[in-house]
Amino acid sequence: MKLFLSRFYVAWLGVLMVVSLQPHSLAAPEKTETAVLAAGCFWCMEAIFEQQPGVLNVVSGFAGGTEPNPTYAKVSAETTGYAESVEITFDPTQTSFEKLLALYWRTFDATDGRGVAPDFGSSYRPVIFYENPAQQKVAEASKAGEAQRLGKAVATEIQPLTKFWPAEDYHQDFAKNHPNHRYVRSVTYERMDRVGAKHP
């Protein structure tokens, strides 16, 4: 009996060791890609895209300008050429740049290049920033498809990405961290509702 129990114990330990050595099912993907998109307030964009399947991380920041180390105050002054943007890191085996753009078009009025209501100005203008020729091709085809669907010209710009600069820490996960903020309740939630995203 003792011999049986000792063998059972050894076998049980062996099983535990094998299981513990197996790769975790939530391990990071071997390859990730990024998409940098602008369409009005980055708080709204971040809150929408971070809920999407295959999206691993979303960072609020700035793209499209040339001045190094832009700040929110400088960008808001409309003198830097930057647009409030989000950098979306995603698993290409779970989603794609094309799918993210399909969602992107649903979050704002793409025919108005001035910005996204209630925020207007160059820092709120809609832009798709492409990182390589493949993304450029997808962006142009997606824009043409949206124009055909709307039956109107699409004002959203398509530009090469030079550099993405993260915004200050207090802007990150803003809607999640400030769910009762007046802007979040009146603007962010309305944009989230358009695409069926859940409020924080």
Secondary structure, 3 states (H helix, E strand, C coil): CHHHHHHHHHHHHHHHHHHHHCCCCCCCCCCCEEEEEECCCHHHHHHHHCCCCCEEEEEEEEECCCCCCCCHHHHHCCCCCCEEEEEEEECCCCCCHHHHHHHHHCCCCCCCCCEECCEECHHHCCEEEECCHHHHHHHHHHHHHHHHHHCCCCCCEEEECCCCEECCHHHCCHHHHCCCCHHHHHHHHHHHHHCCCCCC
